[in-house]
Amino acid sequence: MVAPLISEDIALDPSAFLGEYGGYIDELAIVAKAASGETLYQSSIAPSMMDKENFFERFSNIAKYLDISTYAVIHAFFDELFHKKFKSVSLNAEEIPVSATGFICPNKKGYWKYLAEIMVEIADLQVSGIILLDFRYPWRKYCFCTECIRDFRMLENLPVYFHYGLLEERIDLYEKWLKWRSGVLSDALKYFINHLNSQGKNIPVIVEVILDPISEMTSGVFEYFGQNLEELSKSVDGFILNIFPFSTIDKDVITDDVFTGIISLNKPIYLLYTKNLTESELEILKEIAKIVNAKKIFIKFAQIAS
């Protein structure tokens, strides 16, 4: 049920690791594009991480011979390399659980093209699927960059002085804005998948969904992160639920009702837990896995090792 997620900060020798643990693993996930924007493979368009430019290929090639399914993990709209050029902007000082520094505005079409080409490269690396982390807005009061203000203002025929305060004053406008930005994410996903298909790369794409009480669990993903799960499900091949990334895991919050909406989409579901894992937390994750009929629970390898 549990599978490792190998992140960019892990010092591992792929052959030694798989030689020791390969017999216990049927699936694993490996970061191919880090939050830094660097790749862990030899990319023709993105900078490779120093000393790890062959890390992903070595893992995936050995895993293939051991009949282990490898998923490539991509930090999608989080990229410290291109943040300054394509950054996401808030006009409100609302505190968020993690810093938004590093987040790319999902409305940047130039970044779409860049990320789509990276996905094509990764599809050639002996992978069973691509997992898109950070495929979202950083929080509910993003993004108000120049392009987002222009595009939404023109769509709704709003005044030149359009600003967030206008959304707070008019609930109808706020709802239109939420729908508009969720459409941006849906269009981005369609673009990525269409580009993969046009290059003959028919590969499953799985999108991260954050489940945390601070962001109101599944009921909050639309407002906080811009994800319309029903629309995304039309293009995506599955969802990976990132469990309690902002909060201490709490069994009392876990009810069947929390997951009804995402289960009804009838898509494969995986779980992701990125913090130190205790025995009691593993039991809670197993309970969630039963509720959603999860295919696998991915745990960061550093947490497994500790």
C-alpha positions in Angstrom: 0.0 0.0 0.0 2.9 2.4 0.8 5.3 3.5 -1.9 8.3 5.9 -1.7 8.4 9.4 -3.2 12.1 10.2 -3.9 12.6 14.0 -3.7 15.5 16.1 -5.0 17.0 16.6 -1.5 17.6 12.9 -1.0 21.2 11.6 -1.2 20.7 8.1 -2.7 22.4 5.9 -5.1 19.6 4.5 -7.3 21.3 1.1 -7.9 22.1 0.6 -4.2 18.6 1.7 -3.1 16.7 -0.5 -5.6 19.1 -3.4 -4.9 18.2 -3.3 -1.3 14.5 -2.3 -1.4 13.4 -3.1 -5.0 11.9 -6.5 -3.9 9.4 -4.7 -1.6 8.4 -2.0 -4.1 5.9 -2.2 -7.0 5.6 1.6 -7.6 7.6 4.6 -6.8 7.5 8.3 -7.6 10.6 10.4 -8.3 10.8 14.2 -8.6 11.8 15.0 -12.2 11.4 18.8 -12.0 12.2 20.2 -8.6 10.6 23.3 -6.9 13.8 25.1 -7.8 13.0 24.8 -11.5 15.9 22.4 -12.0 15.5 18.9 -13.5 16.9 15.7 -12.2 17.4 14.4 -15.8 19.3 15.7 -18.8 16.9 18.3 -20.2 17.4 20.2 -23.4 15.5 23.2 -22.3 15.7 23.4 -18.5 18.8 23.6 -16.2 19.7 20.3 -14.6 20.5 20.0 -10.9 24.2 19.8 -10.3 25.3 16.3 -9.6 21.8 14.9 -10.3 21.5 15.4 -14.0 21.2 11.6 -14.5 19.4 10.8 -11.3 16.0 10.2 -12.7 17.1 8.2 -15.7 19.2 5.9 -13.6 16.2 5.3 -11.2 13.6 4.7 -14.0 15.9 2.5 -16.1 16.7 0.1 -13.2 13.1 0.2 -12.0 11.9 -0.9 -15.4 14.0 -4.1 -15.3 12.7 -4.8 -11.8 9.1 -4.4 -13.1 8.6 -1.4 -10.8 6.2 1.4 -12.1 7.8 4.8 -12.0 5.8 8.1 -11.7 7.5 11.3 -12.6 6.8 14.2 -10.2 6.7 17.7 -11.6 6.3 20.9 -9.6 4.0 22.6 -12.1 3.1 26.2 -11.1 5.9 26.4 -8.5 9.3 27.2 -10.1 11.8 29.4 -8.3 13.8 29.8 -11.5 10.9 31.6 -13.4 9.1 33.1 -10.5 10.4 36.6 -11.0 9.3 36.6 -14.6 5.9 34.9 -14.2 5.1 35.4 -10.5 1.7 35.1 -9.0 0.5 38.4 -7.3 -1.9 39.1 -4.5 -3.4 42.5 -3.8 -4.4 41.5 -0.3 -2.2 40.8 2.7 -4.1 37.7 3.8 -1.8 35.3 5.6 -1.3 31.9 4.0 0.1 28.7 5.4 3.2 28.7 3.2 5.0 31.4 1.3 3.7 32.2 -2.2 7.2 33.1 -3.3 8.1 30.7 -6.1 4.5 30.4 -7.4 3.9 31.0 -11.1 0.7 32.6 -12.2 -1.3 29.9 -14.0 -2.4 32.4 -16.6 1.1 32.8 -18.1 0.8 31.1 -21.6 4.6 31.4 -22.1 5.1 29.2 -19.1 2.5 26.7 -20.4 4.7 26.1 -23.5 7.8 25.7 -21.4 6.2 23.2 -19.0 4.5 21.3 -21.8 7.9 20.7 -23.5 9.3 19.4 -20.2 6.4 17.0 -19.9 7.2 15.7 -23.4 10.8 15.1 -22.4 9.8 13.3 -19.2 7.3 11.1 -21.1 10.3 9.5 -22.8 12.0 8.4 -19.5 10.4 5.0 -18.9 7.5 6.4 -16.8 4.1 5.0 -16.0 2.6 8.5 -15.4 3.2 12.1 -14.6 2.2 13.6 -11.2 1.6 17.4 -11.3 2.2 18.9 -7.9 1.4 22.6 -7.3 -1.1 22.6 -10.1 -3.0 25.4 -8.5 -3.1 29.0 -7.3 -1.1 29.6 -4.1 -4.3 30.8 -2.2 -7.7 32.3 -2.7 -6.7 35.9 -3.2 -4.4 35.2 -6.2 -3.7 36.1 -9.0 -3.8 39.8 -9.7 -0.9 40.2 -12.0 -1.2 42.6 -14.9 -2.4 39.8 -17.3 -5.0 38.4 -14.9 -6.5 41.9 -14.2 -6.5 42.7 -17.9 -8.1 39.4 -19.0 -10.8 39.3 -16.4 -11.6 43.1 -16.6 -12.1 42.8 -20.4 -14.1 39.6 -20.1 -16.6 41.3 -17.6 -16.3 44.8 -19.1 -15.1 46.2 -15.8 -13.6 49.6 -15.2 -9.9 50.3 -15.6 -9.6 50.7 -11.8 -10.7 47.1 -11.2 -9.2 45.7 -7.9 -9.9 43.1 -5.3 -12.1 45.3 -3.2 -14.6 45.3 -6.1 -14.9 41.5 -5.7 -15.5 41.8 -2.0 -18.3 44.3 -2.6 -20.1 42.2 -5.3 -20.6 38.5 -4.6 -21.8 37.9 -8.2 -18.5 39.3 -9.5 -16.5 37.3 -6.9 -18.2 34.1 -8.1 -17.5 35.0 -11.7 -13.8 35.6 -10.8 -13.5 32.2 -9.1 -15.1 30.5 -12.1 -12.8 32.4 -14.5 -9.6 31.4 -12.7 -10.6 27.8 -12.4 -11.1 27.9 -16.2 -7.5 29.1 -16.5 -6.3 25.9 -14.7 -8.6 23.7 -16.8 -7.4 25.2 -20.0 -3.8 24.8 -18.9 -4.4 21.1 -18.2 -6.0 20.6 -21.6 -3.1 22.4 -23.2 -0.6 20.1 -21.6 -2.4 16.9 -22.4 -3.2 18.0 -26.0 0.5 18.8 -26.5 1.5 15.4 -25.1 -0.9 13.7 -27.4 0.2 15.7 -30.4 3.7 14.4 -29.8 2.5 10.8 -29.6 3.0 10.7 -25.8 -0.1 9.0 -24.5 0.7 9.0 -20.8 -1.5 9.2 -17.7 -1.4 12.6 -15.9 -2.3 12.8 -12.2 -3.1 16.2 -10.4 -2.4 17.0 -6.8 -5.4 18.1 -4.6 -4.6 19.5 -1.2 -6.9 18.3 1.7 -6.4 20.3 4.8 -8.8 21.8 7.4 -7.3 25.3 6.9 -8.4 25.2 3.3 -11.7 23.5 4.2 -10.8 20.1 2.8 -12.3 19.1 -0.6 -15.0 21.8 -0.2 -12.4 24.5 -0.3 -10.2 23.5 -3.3 -12.3 25.6 -5.7 -12.1 28.9 -3.8 -8.6 28.5 -2.2 -6.7 26.9 -5.1 -8.9 27.5 -8.2 -9.4 23.8 -8.9 -12.8 22.8 -10.3 -12.4 19.1 -9.8 -15.3 18.1 -12.0 -13.8 20.0 -14.9 -10.3 18.8 -14.3 -11.6 15.2 -14.1 -12.6 15.5 -17.8 -8.9 15.7 -18.7 -6.9 14.2 -15.9 -6.2 10.4 -15.4 -6.4 10.6 -11.6 -6.0 12.7 -8.4 -3.4 12.5 -5.7 -4.7 13.8 -2.4 -2.0 15.7 -0.4 -3.2 14.9 3.1 -2.9 17.7 5.8 0.2 19.5 4.4 -0.6 22.6 6.6 -2.0 21.0 9.8 -1.5 18.2 12.2 -3.4 15.2 10.9 -6.7 14.8 12.8 -8.8 11.7 12.7 -11.9 13.6 13.8 -11.9 15.6 10.5 -11.8 12.4 8.4 -15.4 11.5 7.5 -16.9 9.8 4.5 -18.7 13.1 3.6 -15.3 14.9 3.1 -14.5 12.6 0.2 -17.9 12.1 -1.4 -17.4 14.8 -4.1 -14.0 13.5 -5.3 -15.1 9.8 -5.2 -18.1 10.6 -7.3 -15.8 11.7 -10.1 -14.9 8.1 -10.6 -11.2 8.7 -11.2 -8.2 6.7 -9.7 -7.1 8.2 -6.4 -3.7 8.2 -4.7 -2.6 9.7 -1.4 0.5 11.8 -0.6 1.8 12.5 2.9 4.9 14.6 3.1 5.6 15.0 6.8 7.2 12.7 9.4 5.1 9.6 9.6 4.1 8.0 13.0 2.3 4.7 13.4 -0.9 6.4 14.4 -0.8 8.7 11.3 -0.2 5.7 9.1 -3.3 4.1 10.5 -5.3 7.3 9.7 -3.9 7.3 6.1 -4.9 3.6 5.8 -8.4 4.6 6.9 -8.6 7.4 4.3 -7.2 4.9 1.7 -10.1 2.6 2.4 -12.7 5.3 2.1 -11.4 6.5 -1.3 -10.2 3.1 -2.5 -6.7 4.6 -3.0 -4.4 2.9 -5.4 -1.3 3.8 -3.4 -0.1 6.0 -0.5 3.1 7.9 -1.5 5.3 8.8 1.4 8.5 11.0 1.1 11.4 8.6 1.4 13.1 10.7 4.1 10.0 10.2 6.3 10.0 6.4 5.6 13.7 6.2 6.5 13.3 8.1 9.7 
